[in-house]
Amino acid sequence: MMPESKDNEMTYEAAMAELRQTVNKLSEGKATLDESLKLYERGIELVSICENKLNEVTARIEAVNKANGTTDPLNISETGV
């Protein structure tokens, strides 16, 4: 497992790539019970990293929209563009 500080620096794309690899390893069914448990635990950590990254992006988008006085940047009638 990676140290938590490294996980905080991990990009969404890197976490998703590792998650896919982890799921593939689990799906193969070749890991021992202990290895499977470690893979599962790492998978849960990676899902959490991805969720946190998506939440950060959502918050940034909402902040930008609020600053621009719109809730839907694609709704042209709201922005008058």
C-alpha positions in Angstrom: 0.0 0.0 0.0 1.1 3.5 -0.7 1.6 6.0 2.2 -1.4 8.3 2.8 0.7 11.4 1.9 1.4 9.9 -1.6 -2.4 9.2 -2.0 -3.1 12.9 -1.3 -0.9 13.8 -4.3 -2.4 11.1 -6.5 -4.4 12.3 -9.5 -7.9 11.1 -10.2 -6.6 9.4 -13.4 -3.8 7.6 -11.5 -6.2 6.4 -8.8 -8.6 5.1 -11.4 -5.8 3.3 -13.3 -4.6 1.6 -10.1 -8.2 0.8 -9.2 -8.8 -0.9 -12.5 -5.6 -2.9 -12.0 -6.7 -3.9 -8.5 -10.1 -5.0 -9.7 -8.5 -7.0 -12.5 -6.2 -8.8 -10.0 -9.1 -9.6 -7.8 -11.2 -10.8 -10.8 -8.5 -13.2 -11.8 -9.0 -15.2 -8.6 -5.4 -16.1 -8.4 -4.6 -14.2 -5.2 -4.4 -15.8 -1.8 -7.0 -14.9 0.8 -4.6 -12.5 2.5 -3.6 -10.9 -0.9 -7.2 -10.6 -1.8 -8.0 -8.8 1.4 -5.1 -6.4 0.8 -6.3 -5.7 -2.7 -9.8 -5.1 -1.5 -8.6 -2.7 1.2 -6.5 -0.8 -1.4 -9.5 -0.7 -3.8 -11.6 0.9 -1.1 -8.8 3.5 -0.5 -8.7 4.2 -4.2 -12.4 4.6 -4.4 -12.2 7.1 -1.6 -9.4 9.0 -3.4 -11.5 9.2 -6.5 -14.6 10.4 -4.6 -12.6 13.1 -2.8 -11.1 14.3 -6.1 -14.6 14.5 -7.7 -16.0 16.3 -4.7 -13.2 18.9 -5.0 -13.9 19.4 -8.6 -17.6 19.8 -8.0 -17.0 22.3 -5.2 -14.7 24.3 -7.6 -17.3 24.3 -10.4 -20.0 25.4 -7.9 -17.7 28.2 -6.7 -17.0 29.4 -10.2 -20.7 29.3 -11.1 -21.7 31.2 -8.0 -19.0 33.8 -8.7 -20.5 34.2 -12.2 -24.1 34.3 -11.0 -25.1 31.1 -12.7 -26.0 27.6 -11.6 -25.8 26.2 -15.1 -22.9 27.5 -17.3 -24.4 25.9 -20.3 -27.7 27.7 -20.0 -27.1 30.7 -22.3 -30.2 32.6 -21.3 -28.9 32.9 -17.7 -25.6 34.3 -18.7 -26.9 36.4 -21.5 -24.1 35.2 -23.8 
